[in-house]
Amino acid sequence: MLKIIADDFGLATCVNDGIIYLLTAGKINGAALMANGAAFDDAVSKIKSGAVSNLNIGAHLVWVEEKSLSGVKLPGNYKLFVIKYILGLIKLMEIEQEARVQLDKIIASGIKPQFINSHQHLHLLPSITNIVIKLAQEYNIAYIRTVNEPINFGGGKLFRKFQLLFLRWLSRSAKIKIKTAGLQINDFFVGVVNAGNLDKSYLEYANHIANQYPNATVELGCHPGIEDEALRKKYQHWGNYHWQQEFELLKNHHHG
């Protein structure tokens, strides 16, 4: 089964517009909400005024890039975060505190998160996985994303592919821990190598895996939105993100 999940819900109002459209049209299966996204309140009001009830909304935990809600000082980008984590310079108590405040904010807005994932997949770092499992049990959230995207070293994007290799390695132990805790995971995840640049062949690739493994849960991560100049400018340091392209692709895709 292929589940298409949009990340970064709450990043900007134009991103929210794209995600709400796709959710309402049944083109995607869910969206992961950023409690510390600049357009969080807008996302919540659009969920509540939308034509679709019982939306599959999850928590997109964010420990880098956006402003901390708990007041803890976190690294500005994920590369620095991972280096500090490896050196033992990340205070796990603060990671938990920030995650808790983010979950509380989502729940206080009237939304019950159905799943957990995170910005840059940082919840797969072993000590952070332990925290997220604990919180998932405490908040009664049954599903945590893991990353198991098949890898092919041809055709460029080597940094992304090494990143994927690292995430797959982390996911191996995360999967065991999550399942042992009685929680659910996806069997495959497609969306690391082409993050921000989902195209037709990548979508077909996710469909192909889902057809190949009919009993597996295949999750496709995506970042759709109706782009504007402010969004492009604010997140130009992310590199090659194509929100509008992803939105158009998913809008015209038959997803059954």
N, C-alpha and C positions, 0 to 999 in steps of 0.2 A: 504494500500500500504506500502510495506517495503522498506525503503531507508537505505542503508548501507553506513555510512560515516566514513572515516578514519581520525582520529585526528593525530596531531603531524607531519604533512607534513612540512619538513624543519628542523626536529630535527637532522638528520644525513643523509649522502648520501645513506647509505644502507637502511634506512627507506624509503627515496625517491624512490629508485629503486623498492622496493616492492609495494609501493602505485601506482607508474606510471604503473607498469605491470598490476595491478588489474584494474585500471581505463581504460587502453587501451583494456583489455580483456573483459570489461563490467561486471566485477565481483563485483564492488562496484559502488555506485551512485555519489560519490563526496569525496572531501578531504578538510580538514580545515588546512590552511597554517599559520605557526608561523612566523611572521615578524622578531622576534628576535631569531629564531632558527639558530644554527651554520651553517646549510646547506640550508639556505633560497635561496641564489643565484643559487645553484645547482638545487633546486626544480623549480625555475622560468625557468631556461634554459631547464630543462627536459619537462616542460609543453609546452614551445614554440617550442621545436623540436619534440614533440610527434606526434603520428599518429592520435590522437583524437583532434578535435577542439571543441569549446563550452563546455569545461569541467566545471563541477559544482564545482568550487573552492570557499571556504569560508574563513573567517578570524577566526583563533584560537587565541583569545586575551590571552596574557600571562602576568600575574602580579607577578608571583613567579617563582623560579627556574632558569629561564634564565636571561640574562643581560638586564637591562632596556635600551631602545633606546633613551629615552628623558633625561636620566641622573638622574632621580629621584631615591631615595633610597627606595626600597621595601623589605618587609620581605622575607627571604630565602625560607620558605616553607608555604604551604597553612594552616597548623594548626595554626602557628604563625600569619598568615594573618587574619584568622577568629577571633582569640582571640583579636588581635589589633583592628579589625573592630568593634567587640562587645563593646570594651572599648572606642570607638570613637577616636582611635589613628591613623586611616588611613586618610590621607588627600585626600578628594575626587577630589580636583582640580588636584592633581598629577595623580590620577587614570585616569581621563579624558584625561589629557595631554599625558600620556603613550599610551592609547588606540588610540588616534588621530594620534600620530606619527606612530604607527603600521599600522593603516589603510592607512595612506598616503604612507607609504613605499610599501605596496602591490599594491596600485593603480599606484604609480609612476613606478612600474616594468611592467606595462601594463596589470595587471590582475584586473578585476572588481569583487569584492567579491559578491557572491550570497547569503551568509548567514553569521551569526555570532554565534560562540559558544566560550567557553573559557576553559583554562587549569584549571582543578579541579572545573569546573562549578562556578567559583567565580562571574560570571556576574549575578547570581541569588540572590546575597545579595541585599536587597531592594534598597539601595541608588545607588548601582552600576548598578542595572537593569535600574534605571532612566537614568543614564548616557548613557548606551548602547542603550536604546530606542532613546534618543536624537540623538546620532551619527548615528544610523541606518536610521533615518528619513533624517538627513542631507546628508548622503552619499548614500541615495536611495538604501538601502539594505533591502529587504522585509521580511526576515525570521530570527528568533532568536530561538535557541534551548531552550526547557524547559525539565525538568526531571520528568517523571511520569512512573517509572518502578514498576510494581506490586511487592509486597514484601511478602516474606515468611520467617519466623524466624527459620525454621528448617535447619539443616545441616551446621552449622558453619558460618564463615565469619561475626561475629556479629558486628565488628567495621564498616565494609563496609555497613552493613544493617542499622545501626544507622545513618551513613552518608547519606544513601539513604533516610531514614525517614526525616531527616533534609532538604535534597534537595527537596523532594516532598512537604514538608510544605512551603518552599520558593517559589516553582514553582506555588503553588496555586494563590498567589497574583501576581506573575510575569506574569502569563498567562493573567490575567484580564487586567493588565497594557499594555501588548504588544498588545493584541487584540483591546483595546480601542484606541491605537495609530494607528490602521489601519494596523498593521503588522501581518505576519503569524507565526504560531507555529506548532510544531509537537504535535500529540495527546498523543503518548506514546514514551518513550525513554527506550531502553534496553542497558545496558552497564556500570552501576555503580558497581554492586556487583562483576562482573567478569572482571573488567577493567584490561587489560594487560594479561588476561588469558581466552580469548574467546575459547570455545570448541563447539563440535558438538551439545550437548544438549542445550546450550545457544542460538545457532543459530536457532535450531529447535523451541525453546521457542519464539523467536522473530517472526518467521514465523507463529507460532500458533496464536499469538496475532493479526498479520496482517490478518490471515484468519478469525479469530473470529470477527474482526471489519473491514469489507472490505472497508468502507468509511473513515476510519481513516488513518492518516499518522503515521506510526510506524518507528521510527528512531533507528537503531542499531549503536552504537558507537564502533569503533574498533581501534586497534593499530598494524597494520601489518607492517612487514619489513623483509629484508633479513639480519639477525643478523650477527654482527661480534664482535670480542673480545673487541674492543674499545667501542662499544655501551654498551655492557653488563657491562663493568667496570665503565664507566662514570655514568650510571644510576642504579647501583646496589642498591642504597638507595631507589629506588622506590619499592623494594620488588620483588615480583614474576612476572615480565613482560616476556611474551613469544612472542616476535615479529614474529619469524620464524614460530612458531606453528599457529599463527593467519593467517599469509600469506598463508601457505600450506592449511589450512582449507578453506579459501576464494577462493583460486586458484582452488580447486577441487569442489567447491560448485556451483550448477546450480542456478543462480539468474536471474529470468526473470521479 
